[in-house]
Amino acid sequence: MTKTEERRRFFRIDDEVNLFYTKIDEKQVTEPHHVPDNILNSCSLSTALEIVSQDSAILLLRLEKILPDMADYLRLVDTKIDLLAQAIMMQGHQFKENDTRNVNISASGIAFNCEEMLKEGDYLEIKMLLVSSMAVIVTYAKVVFCKKGQTNDSQFPYFVGVDFFNMKEDDRELLIKYVVKKQLKQIRDKQ
C-alpha cells in the first residue's frame, strides 16, 4: 500500500448519513455564498452551536470550581438547546430515517449509492445530516465517478463519488472533527 492510499484510507470513514442532492448548473456553483452566512440559518445551526459550545466550555469549567450547582444547571440548559436545535433541523429539512444512506466520507468528498446515473463532471448541491452528531451540512460537489453498484439494490443501482467545493470553512472544520472522531471510535471498536 502506498503512502497516498494509506493516508486516503485513514481520513475516510464508512458511515450512515441522510443525504439529498440536486443537479445544478455550473453557473450556480460560481455564485458566492450559496448558503447564507446568517448564523441562525438552519443549515449552519449545528455548526454555530458547536462553536458557541466550544467557547462556553472554558467558562463553564471556571464556573464549576466556584458554583458547581450553577454549572450543572447550565449543562442542563445546554442539553435542552441541543434537543431544540435537533428538532428544528429535522423539521426544517424534513430528514427522515428512511433517507439514510451508507456512505464513504471524508472532509474532501463523499461516495454514496444513487438512484440515477450521473455523469462525470455533473455539479450537485448536497444536503446531508450526519446522523450520529445531528449536524447538517450543505455544499456543492462535482461528480468524479458514477458506476453500476456492486449490490442488486433496485432503489440505488448506482455508486457515485463526488468532491466537495465551496464548502463553508466552519462546516469543513465540523466535518473534519466528525470524521476523525468517528474513525477513532471505529479503531477502538476493532480493538
C-alpha positions in Angstrom: 0.0 0.0 0.0 1.4 3.4 -1.0 1.6 6.3 1.4 -1.1 8.1 -0.5 -3.5 5.1 -0.3 -2.8 4.7 3.4 -3.4 8.4 4.1 -6.6 8.4 2.0 -7.9 5.3 3.9 -7.0 6.9 7.2 -9.1 10.1 6.6 -12.1 8.3 5.1 -14.8 6.5 7.0 -17.8 4.4 6.3 -20.9 5.9 7.9 -24.7 6.5 7.6 -25.9 9.9 6.7 -29.2 11.4 5.5 -28.3 12.7 2.1 -30.2 14.7 -0.6 -28.7 16.0 -3.8 -29.9 18.2 -6.6 -28.3 18.5 -10.0 -27.4 22.1 -10.7 -25.9 24.2 -13.5 -22.2 25.0 -13.4 -23.1 28.8 -13.3 -24.7 28.3 -9.9 -21.6 27.0 -8.3 -19.6 30.1 -9.2 -22.1 32.3 -7.3 -20.7 33.3 -4.0 -22.4 32.3 -0.7 -24.7 29.7 -1.9 -25.7 29.2 1.7 -26.5 32.4 3.6 -24.0 33.5 6.2 -26.7 34.1 8.8 -25.5 32.2 11.8 -29.1 31.1 12.5 -29.6 29.6 9.1 -30.8 26.1 9.9 -28.1 24.6 7.6 -25.4 26.1 9.7 -27.2 26.0 13.1 -25.4 22.9 14.3 -22.1 24.4 13.3 -22.9 27.7 15.1 -24.0 25.8 18.2 -20.8 23.8 18.2 -18.7 26.9 18.0 -20.6 28.5 20.9 -20.3 25.3 22.9 -16.6 25.3 22.5 -16.3 28.9 23.6 -18.6 28.3 26.6 -16.8 25.1 27.8 -13.9 27.1 29.2 -16.2 29.4 31.1 -18.2 26.5 32.4 -15.1 24.8 33.8 -14.2 28.0 35.7 -17.7 28.4 36.9 -17.8 24.8 38.1 -15.0 25.5 40.6 -16.9 28.4 42.1 -20.5 27.4 41.7 -20.9 23.7 40.9 -24.7 23.7 41.1 -24.9 26.6 38.6 -22.6 24.7 36.3 -24.8 21.6 36.4 -27.9 23.8 35.7 -26.2 25.4 32.7 -25.3 21.9 31.3 -29.0 21.0 31.5 -29.9 24.2 29.7 -27.3 23.4 27.0 -28.8 19.9 26.6 -32.3 21.5 26.1 -30.9 23.8 23.5 -29.2 20.9 21.6 -32.5 19.0 21.6 -34.4 22.0 20.3 -31.8 22.6 17.6 -32.1 18.9 16.5 -35.9 19.2 16.3 -35.6 22.4 14.2 -33.1 20.8 11.8 -35.1 17.7 11.4 -38.3 19.7 10.7 -36.7 22.3 8.5 -35.0 19.8 6.2 -37.6 17.0 6.6 -34.9 14.4 7.0 -36.4 11.0 7.6 -34.8 7.8 9.0 -35.6 6.0 5.7 -33.5 8.6 3.8 -30.3 7.3 5.4 -27.7 6.0 3.1 -24.4 4.1 3.6 -21.6 6.4 2.5 -17.8 6.7 2.5 -17.0 10.2 3.6 -14.0 12.5 4.1 -13.6 16.2 4.5 -13.0 16.5 0.8 -15.7 14.3 -0.7 -18.3 11.5 -0.4 -19.2 8.3 -2.2 -22.8 7.0 -1.9 -25.4 4.8 -3.5 -27.5 6.7 -6.0 -30.9 6.2 -7.7 -29.8 7.7 -11.1 -26.9 7.5 -13.4 -24.9 10.7 -13.1 -22.2 11.9 -15.5 -18.6 12.6 -14.5 -18.4 16.4 -14.3 -22.0 16.9 -13.2 -22.5 19.5 -10.5 -24.6 18.8 -7.4 -25.9 20.7 -4.4 -25.6 18.3 -1.5 -27.5 18.5 1.8 -26.5 15.9 4.4 -27.4 15.2 8.0 -24.6 13.5 9.9 -26.9 11.2 11.8 -24.8 10.5 14.9 -24.0 14.1 15.6 -27.2 15.7 14.1 -25.0 18.2 12.1 -26.4 19.5 8.8 -24.0 20.5 6.1 -24.9 22.0 2.7 -22.3 22.2 0.0 -21.6 21.9 -3.7 -19.9 18.9 -5.2 -18.6 17.7 -8.6 -19.1 14.1 -9.7 -15.8 12.3 -10.1 -17.2 8.9 -11.0 -20.5 7.0 -11.3 -20.7 3.3 -11.9 -23.1 0.4 -11.6 -23.5 -0.6 -7.9 -22.0 -3.9 -6.7 -25.2 -4.9 -5.0 -28.6 -5.7 -6.5 -30.2 -2.7 -4.9 -33.1 -1.7 -7.1 -33.6 1.6 -5.2 -30.0 2.7 -5.5 -28.5 0.9 -8.5 -25.5 3.3 -9.0 -22.5 4.2 -6.9 -21.3 7.8 -7.2 -18.2 9.6 -5.9 -18.1 13.4 -5.6 -15.6 16.0 -4.5 -16.8 18.9 -2.3 -16.1 22.5 -3.1 -17.2 26.0 -1.9 -17.9 24.4 1.5 -18.1 26.9 4.3 -14.9 26.8 6.4 -16.9 26.2 9.6 -18.7 23.3 8.0 -15.4 21.8 6.8 -14.0 22.0 10.3 -17.1 20.4 11.7 -16.8 17.6 9.1 -13.1 17.1 9.8 -13.8 16.7 13.5 -16.7 14.4 12.8 -14.6 12.1 10.6 -11.7 12.0 13.0 -14.0 11.3 16.0 -15.8 8.5 14.1 -12.6 7.0 12.9 -11.2 6.9 16.4 -14.3 5.2 17.6 -14.1 2.6 14.8 -10.5 1.9 15.7 -11.4 1.5 19.4 -14.3 -0.8 18.5 -12.0 -3.0 16.4 -9.6 -3.4 19.3 
